[in-house]
Structures are given as structure tokens and as C-alpha cells.
């Protein structure tokens, strides 16, 4: 559902989630127990050290070298979220050691990449530091978001939450593909016939249809259409997506549920639509 935008794995006793920031957005609000009541060491925010205000110091924050430490987080909103943030979360006191920052390495992730062998040193050094520090959780939000936890159940819950969100356009595509499978020969014929008399040239996906299909869907050659042929599936999907573009959030979620998808949230969806 999220495809290559979200990955998960396991190493050195930790379960990790890694992916597009948008895919993991809100995961802390959904699982506040990740940080509430724990000690959080902020190694970076907005790519640099987190400079404490007087009010934060009065609230119990402390600074050690370039690290900012909150010994008992009361709420997720107390923690800085400016982009390129990095936190180490501990069940009790934080170790008094220097901590190397990794979140500023553009595209940094938990695994070696074959096409980027120069990352190997950074990846290995990162995991060495994790093993040394033994945080309950690591949170790094740079170009991508990386979350590590030793709690398998918590990692699974975060994964389910992250994969329950779907882009609006992707939702339309899934519903359209499900609807395509349900079309009878008569319905296919009626839709294709309707397309013959509609002007699709303004839709960029029209140009992606094969030339023979576009020619067949011209008024002059409409009688040559074999409505049961799979070669017209892309054209039918084009029409179905167009019809669903004005669908309401509730309608799409209902259709996804009926098709067996575990989607509960749509990202980028308008507040209301016209189709039900």
C-alpha cells in the first residue's frame, strides 16, 4: 500500500521503521507512550543543536555540551519538531557521553545501499552507537523518518498506523481498479461508448493510452471496439478515476473497506465531495 515509501526491519535487538516523512507523520501523536514519562536527549533540531529557552530550563530541561535533555517528558508537544530533528529516548537517566548526529546526512537510513557504498561507514557507526547507548527509542526526522524501538508490539502498532494512511490519488486508483474488476460486459460497453463522445485530450493520462486504443475511441471507429478486450482496461480506468475524483472521503473509505483494504485515513483528501 505504501510500497517503497515505507520499510521495516530488525537489527541488534531493535525494530525499525523507515520511510517518507509524510507516511509516518502523526505516529508520535498516535503513540505518545513512545516518549511520555521518559528521558529524551535532543541531539539536533532544524539541523543544529537545540538551544533552550529560559522557560524550558525552568521546566526541567538541561543542556550538556550540544545536547538538550528533558528528564521527564509530559507531552509530545514539549519536544521540538522543526525538521531534521533527532532524539534518543531513555527509560531513565541518559548516559553522559558525546552523541554523534546522523540526521543531517541527507537520505540516511538504517541499511547499506548497494548503489551508495560510501554510506556503509555511517550506517555501521550509527548502529555501533545505538548498541553502545541502548536507547529505548531513536527518532530521526530528516529527508526521511527513522524510528527504532526495542518493543516489538509497539513497532507493530506503529507500522499498522503508518500503513493505514493512503494518498488521495492512490485511494482513487485502488477503488477504480476494484470497480474495474466488477464491471459487466454491458457496463464496459456503456462506459467505452460514453468515452467516444467525450473530449479526453486535456487529461495527461489520455496520451499514455496506446495509439490503437485512442483511435478506437474516436467517433469514426467506435463500432470496432471489442468491449471485453483487456486492451481497453487502461481507458476504463481513466474514466473510472475521473468519476471518482469528486468522490467524498467517506465514500472512498467505504469502498476501500468493502474491498478488504485496511485503510482508515486519506492524506491530501478534500473535506467533502459530491459522490456517495
LOTORBA-337031 format. One record per residue (C-alpha): residue number from 0; residue in three letters; x, y, z. Coordinates in Angstrom, 3 decimals, decimal comma. Layout:
BEGIN
+-----+-----+----------+----------+----------+
!   k !   r !        u !        v !        w !
+-----+-----+----------+----------+----------+
! NUM ! ALA !        X !        Y !        Z !
...
+-----+-----+----------+----------+----------+
***
This chain:
BEGIN
+-----+-----+----------+----------+----------+
!   k !   r !        u !        v !        w !
+-----+-----+----------+----------+----------+
!   0 ! UNK !    0,000 !    0,000 !    0,000 !
!   1 ! UNK !    2,763 !    2,377 !    0,821 !
!   2 ! UNK !    5,202 !    0,478 !   -1,381 !
!   3 ! UNK !    8,759 !    1,694 !   -1,405 !
!   4 ! UNK !    7,834 !    4,755 !    0,686 !
!   5 ! UNK !    7,881 !    2,721 !    3,900 !
!   6 ! UNK !   10,129 !   -0,095 !    5,056 !
!   7 ! UNK !   10,725 !   -2,006 !    8,259 !
!   8 ! UNK !   13,339 !   -4,380 !    9,593 !
!   9 ! UNK !   15,224 !   -5,622 !   12,626 !
!  10 ! UNK !   18,807 !   -5,398 !   13,793 !
!  11 ! UNK !   20,735 !   -5,656 !   17,052 !
!  12 ! UNK !   17,588 !   -6,114 !   19,124 !
!  13 ! UNK !   15,769 !   -3,153 !   17,592 !
!  14 ! UNK !   12,763 !   -2,970 !   15,308 !
!  15 ! UNK !   12,939 !   -0,104 !   12,848 !
!  16 ! UNK !   10,575 !    1,767 !   10,556 !
!  17 ! UNK !   11,988 !    3,934 !    7,811 !
!  18 ! UNK !   10,298 !    5,937 !    5,114 !
!  19 ! UNK !    8,789 !    9,085 !    3,736 !
!  20 ! UNK !    8,089 !   11,646 !    6,448 !
!  21 ! UNK !    4,522 !   12,003 !    5,199 !
!  22 ! UNK !    3,881 !    8,291 !    5,652 !
!  23 ! UNK !    4,954 !    8,397 !    9,294 !
!  24 ! UNK !    3,519 !   11,800 !   10,121 !
!  25 ! UNK !    1,411 !   11,711 !   13,276 !
!  26 ! UNK !    2,924 !    8,490 !   14,579 !
!  27 ! UNK !    4,113 !   10,193 !   17,773 !
!  28 ! UNK !    0,702 !   11,701 !   18,433 !
!  29 ! UNK !   -0,849 !    8,283 !   17,885 !
!  30 ! UNK !    1,648 !    6,526 !   20,180 !
!  31 ! UNK !    2,595 !    9,173 !   22,735 !
!  32 ! UNK !    3,842 !    6,488 !   25,126 !
!  33 ! UNK !    6,942 !    6,369 !   22,954 !
!  34 ! UNK !    8,245 !    9,426 !   24,792 !
!  35 ! UNK !    5,897 !   10,500 !   27,620 !
!  36 ! UNK !    7,434 !    9,938 !   31,056 !
!  37 ! UNK !   10,828 !    9,139 !   29,594 !
!  38 ! UNK !   14,140 !   10,966 !   29,285 !
!  39 ! UNK !   14,661 !   12,468 !   25,856 !
!  40 ! UNK !   18,019 !   13,653 !   24,577 !
!  41 ! UNK !   17,676 !   16,043 !   21,645 !
!  42 ! UNK !   20,839 !   15,900 !   19,552 !
!  43 ! UNK !   19,547 !   18,085 !   16,735 !
!  44 ! UNK !   16,609 !   20,198 !   15,673 !
!  45 ! UNK !   16,449 !   22,104 !   12,414 !
!  46 ! UNK !   19,881 !   20,558 !   11,641 !
!  47 ! UNK !   21,598 !   22,071 !   14,687 !
!  48 ! UNK !   21,714 !   21,971 !   18,489 !
!  49 ! UNK !   18,504 !   22,732 !   20,350 !
!  50 ! UNK !   19,039 !   25,985 !   22,208 !
!  51 ! UNK !   16,953 !   26,049 !   25,369 !
!  52 ! UNK !   14,834 !   28,996 !   26,361 !
!  53 ! UNK !   14,613 !   30,210 !   29,967 !
!  54 ! UNK !   11,115 !   28,747 !   30,250 !
!  55 ! UNK !   12,367 !   25,338 !   29,101 !
!  56 ! UNK !   15,179 !   25,426 !   31,644 !
!  57 ! UNK !   12,670 !   26,326 !   34,348 !
!  58 ! UNK !   10,525 !   23,384 !   33,179 !
!  59 ! UNK !   13,391 !   20,983 !   33,862 !
!  60 ! UNK !   15,338 !   20,868 !   30,614 !
!  61 ! UNK !   19,122 !   20,860 !   30,867 !
!  62 ! UNK !   21,983 !   21,308 !   28,425 !
!  63 ! UNK !   25,127 !   19,193 !   28,302 !
!  64 ! UNK !   27,553 !   20,291 !   25,618 !
!  65 ! UNK !   25,420 !   20,349 !   22,408 !
!  66 ! UNK !   22,780 !   18,042 !   23,852 !
!  67 ! UNK !   19,455 !   19,180 !   25,319 !
!  68 ! UNK !   17,851 !   16,825 !   27,827 !
!  69 ! UNK !   14,328 !   16,567 !   29,183 !
!  70 ! UNK !   14,284 !   14,145 !   32,115 !
!  71 ! UNK !   10,523 !   13,527 !   32,203 !
!  72 ! UNK !    8,575 !   14,431 !   29,067 !
!  73 ! UNK !    4,983 !   15,324 !   29,869 !
!  74 ! UNK !    3,692 !   15,679 !   26,306 !
!  75 ! UNK !    4,866 !   15,146 !   22,744 !
!  76 ! UNK !    4,255 !   18,839 !   22,073 !
!  77 ! UNK !    7,075 !   19,671 !   24,501 !
!  78 ! UNK !    9,585 !   18,270 !   22,013 !
!  79 ! UNK !   10,928 !   20,278 !   19,060 !
!  80 ! UNK !    9,679 !   19,363 !   15,591 !
!  81 ! UNK !   11,319 !   21,675 !   13,074 !
!  82 ! UNK !   12,541 !   19,151 !   10,529 !
!  83 ! UNK !   15,919 !   17,455 !   10,721 !
!  84 ! UNK !   15,265 !   16,559 !   14,357 !
!  85 ! UNK !   16,959 !   13,715 !   16,206 !
!  86 ! UNK !   16,105 !   12,287 !   19,623 !
!  87 ! UNK !   17,376 !    9,443 !   21,794 !
!  88 ! UNK !   14,802 !    8,274 !   24,331 !
!  89 ! UNK !   15,789 !    6,510 !   27,576 !
!  90 ! UNK !   13,680 !    4,822 !   30,245 !
!  91 ! UNK !   15,718 !    6,530 !   32,977 !
!  92 ! UNK !   18,824 !    8,718 !   33,063 !
!  93 ! UNK !   20,673 !    9,398 !   29,833 !
!  94 ! UNK !   24,328 !    8,339 !   29,594 !
!  95 ! UNK !   26,825 !   11,158 !   29,949 !
!  96 ! UNK !   28,603 !   10,689 !   26,637 !
!  97 ! UNK !   29,022 !   12,551 !   23,367 !
!  98 ! UNK !   26,469 !   11,511 !   20,765 !
!  99 ! UNK !   27,163 !   11,690 !   17,058 !
! 100 ! UNK !   24,430 !   13,247 !   14,904 !
! 101 ! UNK !   23,261 !   11,313 !   11,830 !
! 102 ! UNK !   20,001 !   13,004 !   10,871 !
! 103 ! UNK !   21,809 !   15,680 !    8,841 !
! 104 ! UNK !   23,199 !   13,099 !    6,419 !
! 105 ! UNK !   20,780 !   13,534 !    3,528 !
! 106 ! UNK !   18,851 !   10,340 !    2,838 !
! 107 ! UNK !   20,491 !    8,485 !    5,724 !
! 108 ! UNK !   18,813 !    5,177 !    6,545 !
! 109 ! UNK !   19,290 !    2,043 !    8,661 !
! 110 ! UNK !   20,686 !   -0,162 !    5,871 !
! 111 ! UNK !   23,608 !   -0,168 !    3,457 !
! 112 ! UNK !   22,686 !    0,713 !   -0,104 !
! 113 ! UNK !   24,423 !   -1,134 !   -2,922 !
! 114 ! UNK !   24,441 !    1,952 !   -5,123 !
! 115 ! UNK !   25,837 !    4,115 !   -2,308 !
! 116 ! UNK !   28,749 !    2,166 !   -0,810 !
! 117 ! UNK !   30,108 !    5,308 !    0,844 !
! 118 ! UNK !   27,190 !    5,094 !    3,320 !
! 119 ! UNK !   28,486 !    1,850 !    4,833 !
! 120 ! UNK !   30,750 !    3,604 !    7,338 !
! 121 ! UNK !   27,950 !    5,890 !    8,515 !
! 122 ! UNK !   25,443 !    3,043 !    8,814 !
! 123 ! UNK !   27,847 !    0,880 !   10,806 !
! 124 ! UNK !   28,840 !    3,782 !   13,053 !
! 125 ! UNK !   25,160 !    4,546 !   13,674 !
! 126 ! UNK !   24,416 !    1,004 !   14,772 !
! 127 ! UNK !   27,552 !    0,898 !   16,932 !
! 128 ! UNK !   26,292 !    3,999 !   18,720 !
! 129 ! UNK !   22,808 !    2,512 !   19,160 !
! 130 ! UNK !   24,263 !   -0,651 !   20,676 !
! 131 ! UNK !   26,509 !    1,413 !   22,932 !
! 132 ! UNK !   23,806 !    3,790 !   24,169 !
! 133 ! UNK !   20,930 !    1,271 !   24,274 !
! 134 ! UNK !   18,127 !    3,831 !   23,975 !
! 135 ! UNK !   14,549 !    2,667 !   24,388 !
! 136 ! UNK !   13,794 !    4,544 !   21,186 !
! 137 ! UNK !   15,530 !    6,532 !   18,466 !
! 138 ! UNK !   13,719 !    9,130 !   16,375 !
! 139 ! UNK !   15,346 !   10,842 !   13,392 !
! 140 ! UNK !   13,361 !   13,036 !   11,008 !
! 141 ! UNK !   15,438 !   14,313 !    8,102 !
! 142 ! UNK !   14,803 !   13,765 !    4,418 !
! 143 ! UNK !   13,172 !   10,539 !    5,630 !
! 144 ! UNK !   11,973 !    9,429 !    9,039 !
! 145 ! UNK !   13,662 !    6,653 !   11,001 !
! 146 ! UNK !   12,135 !    5,165 !   14,146 !
! 147 ! UNK !   13,802 !    2,471 !   16,276 !
! 148 ! UNK !   12,341 !    0,687 !   19,293 !
! 149 ! UNK !   13,112 !   -2,469 !   21,251 !
! 150 ! UNK !    9,389 !   -3,060 !   21,811 !
! 151 ! UNK !    8,149 !   -5,395 !   19,063 !
! 152 ! UNK !    4,479 !   -4,848 !   19,908 !
! 153 ! UNK !    4,931 !   -1,081 !   19,789 !
! 154 ! UNK !    6,788 !   -1,310 !   16,480 !
! 155 ! UNK !    3,963 !   -3,398 !   15,028 !
! 156 ! UNK !    1,372 !   -0,894 !   16,233 !
! 157 ! UNK !    3,325 !    1,981 !   14,685 !
! 158 ! UNK !    3,609 !    0,029 !   11,437 !
! 159 ! UNK !   -0,136 !   -0,600 !   11,323 !
! 160 ! UNK !   -0,796 !    3,066 !   11,951 !
! 161 ! UNK !    1,680 !    4,190 !    9,277 !
! 162 ! UNK !    0,294 !    1,795 !    6,672 !
! 163 ! UNK !   -3,322 !    2,742 !    7,392 !
! 164 ! UNK !   -2,900 !    6,064 !    5,605 !
! 165 ! UNK !   -3,133 !    6,413 !    1,859 !
! 166 ! UNK !   -2,662 !    9,269 !   -0,555 !
! 167 ! UNK !   -5,937 !   10,576 !   -2,014 !
! 168 ! UNK !   -4,886 !    9,802 !   -5,592 !
! 169 ! UNK !   -3,718 !    6,318 !   -4,638 !
! 170 ! UNK !   -7,091 !    5,682 !   -2,970 !
! 171 ! UNK !   -8,890 !    6,697 !   -6,142 !
! 172 ! UNK !   -6,677 !    4,345 !   -8,135 !
! 173 ! UNK !   -7,354 !    1,388 !   -5,805 !
! 174 ! UNK !  -11,110 !    1,964 !   -5,846 !
! 175 ! UNK !  -11,060 !    2,357 !   -9,629 !
! 176 ! UNK !   -9,160 !   -0,915 !  -10,066 !
! 177 ! UNK !  -11,564 !   -2,735 !   -7,777 !
! 178 ! UNK !  -14,508 !   -1,277 !   -9,682 !
! 179 ! UNK !  -12,978 !   -2,344 !  -12,998 !
! 180 ! UNK !  -12,992 !   -5,976 !  -11,882 !
! 181 ! UNK !  -16,714 !   -5,732 !  -11,122 !
! 182 ! UNK !  -17,753 !   -4,220 !  -14,480 !
! 183 ! UNK !  -20,038 !   -6,382 !  -16,589 !
! 184 ! UNK !  -19,656 !   -6,531 !  -20,358 !
! 185 ! UNK !  -22,673 !   -4,249 !  -20,685 !
! 186 ! UNK !  -21,225 !   -1,702 !  -18,255 !
! 187 ! UNK !  -17,862 !   -1,797 !  -20,038 !
! 188 ! UNK !  -19,588 !   -1,155 !  -23,340 !
! 189 ! UNK !  -21,597 !    1,751 !  -21,973 !
! 190 ! UNK !  -18,518 !    3,375 !  -20,455 !
! 191 ! UNK !  -16,447 !    2,984 !  -23,599 !
! 192 ! UNK !  -19,271 !    4,305 !  -25,730 !
! 193 ! UNK !  -19,535 !    7,326 !  -23,453 !
! 194 ! UNK !  -15,803 !    7,969 !  -23,800 !
! 195 ! UNK !  -16,166 !    8,116 !  -27,577 !
! 196 ! UNK !  -18,247 !   11,281 !  -27,257 !
! 197 ! UNK !  -16,137 !   12,915 !  -24,543 !
! 198 ! UNK !  -13,023 !   15,037 !  -25,059 !
! 199 ! UNK !  -10,163 !   13,476 !  -23,097 !
! 200 ! UNK !   -7,334 !   15,441 !  -24,682 !
! 201 ! UNK !   -6,972 !   17,645 !  -21,613 !
! 202 ! UNK !   -6,218 !   14,652 !  -19,387 !
! 203 ! UNK !   -2,470 !   13,830 !  -19,374 !
! 204 ! UNK !   -3,265 !   10,139 !  -18,937 !
! 205 ! UNK !   -5,096 !   10,102 !  -22,274 !
! 206 ! UNK !   -1,779 !   10,466 !  -24,097 !
! 207 ! UNK !   -0,459 !    7,438 !  -22,207 !
! 208 ! UNK !   -3,041 !    5,162 !  -23,796 !
! 209 ! UNK !   -1,832 !    3,235 !  -26,787 !
! 210 ! UNK !   -2,430 !    4,834 !  -30,170 !
! 211 ! UNK !   -4,729 !    1,988 !  -31,348 !
! 212 ! UNK !   -6,928 !    2,422 !  -28,243 !
! 213 ! UNK !   -7,138 !    6,188 !  -28,710 !
! 214 ! UNK !   -8,008 !    5,668 !  -32,357 !
! 215 ! UNK !  -10,688 !    3,115 !  -31,487 !
! 216 ! UNK !  -12,232 !    5,554 !  -29,035 !
! 217 ! UNK !  -12,719 !    8,100 !  -31,775 !
! 218 ! UNK !  -16,218 !    8,631 !  -33,131 !
! 219 ! UNK !  -15,311 !    7,309 !  -36,555 !
! 220 ! UNK !  -14,183 !    3,868 !  -35,381 !
! 221 ! UNK !  -16,393 !    3,318 !  -32,319 !
! 222 ! UNK !  -18,083 !    0,310 !  -33,894 !
! 223 ! UNK !  -14,763 !   -1,574 !  -33,882 !
! 224 ! UNK !  -14,457 !   -1,699 !  -30,086 !
! 225 ! UNK !  -14,291 !   -5,144 !  -28,500 !
! 226 ! UNK !  -15,667 !   -4,202 !  -25,088 !
! 227 ! UNK !  -14,447 !   -7,419 !  -23,465 !
! 228 ! UNK !  -10,819 !   -6,958 !  -24,505 !
! 229 ! UNK !   -8,288 !   -6,190 !  -21,770 !
! 230 ! UNK !   -6,606 !   -3,676 !  -24,089 !
! 231 ! UNK !   -9,339 !   -1,215 !  -23,055 !
! 232 ! UNK !   -8,763 !   -1,641 !  -19,324 !
! 233 ! UNK !   -6,499 !    1,411 !  -19,077 !
! 234 ! UNK !   -9,113 !    3,520 !  -20,855 !
! 235 ! UNK !  -11,799 !    2,293 !  -18,478 !
! 236 ! UNK !   -9,542 !    3,071 !  -15,508 !
! 237 ! UNK !   -9,097 !    6,572 !  -16,896 !
! 238 ! UNK !  -12,859 !    7,040 !  -16,954 !
! 239 ! UNK !  -13,358 !    5,490 !  -13,511 !
! 240 ! UNK !  -10,665 !    7,688 !  -11,921 !
! 241 ! UNK !  -12,259 !   10,756 !  -13,490 !
! 242 ! UNK !  -15,641 !    9,858 !  -11,996 !
! 243 ! UNK !  -14,103 !    9,180 !   -8,581 !
! 244 ! UNK !  -12,158 !   12,454 !   -8,494 !
! 245 ! UNK !  -15,182 !   14,165 !   -6,932 !
! 246 ! UNK !  -15,971 !   11,362 !   -4,520 !
! 247 ! UNK !  -16,246 !   12,148 !   -0,829 !
! 248 ! UNK !  -13,702 !   10,945 !    1,700 !
! 249 ! UNK !  -16,362 !    8,771 !    3,320 !
! 250 ! UNK !  -17,316 !    7,133 !    0,030 !
! 251 ! UNK !  -13,736 !    6,191 !   -0,833 !
! 252 ! UNK !  -13,035 !    4,842 !    2,652 !
! 253 ! UNK !  -16,218 !    2,768 !    2,489 !
! 254 ! UNK !  -15,252 !    1,344 !   -0,899 !
! 255 ! UNK !  -11,743 !    0,534 !    0,330 !
! 256 ! UNK !  -13,154 !   -1,227 !    3,374 !
! 257 ! UNK !  -15,545 !   -3,281 !    1,239 !
! 258 ! UNK !  -12,615 !   -4,269 !   -0,984 !
! 259 ! UNK !  -10,664 !   -5,554 !    2,011 !
! 260 ! UNK !   -8,089 !   -2,785 !    2,371 !
! 261 ! UNK !   -7,153 !   -1,768 !    5,923 !
! 262 ! UNK !   -7,159 !    1,933 !    5,146 !
! 263 ! UNK !   -8,632 !    4,246 !    7,771 !
! 264 ! UNK !   -7,181 !    7,629 !    6,757 !
! 265 ! UNK !   -6,727 !    9,512 !    3,500 !
! 266 ! UNK !   -3,944 !   12,028 !    3,067 !
! 267 ! UNK !   -4,478 !   15,052 !    0,857 !
! 268 ! UNK !   -8,225 !   14,402 !    0,628 !
! 269 ! UNK !  -10,697 !   17,273 !    0,333 !
! 270 ! UNK !  -13,061 !   17,731 !    3,243 !
! 271 ! UNK !  -16,128 !   16,875 !    1,208 !
! 272 ! UNK !  -17,125 !   15,664 !   -2,227 !
! 273 ! UNK !  -20,220 !   15,036 !   -4,278 !
! 274 ! UNK !  -20,272 !   11,270 !   -4,832 !
! 275 ! UNK !  -21,748 !    8,856 !   -2,301 !
+-----+-----+----------+----------+----------+
***
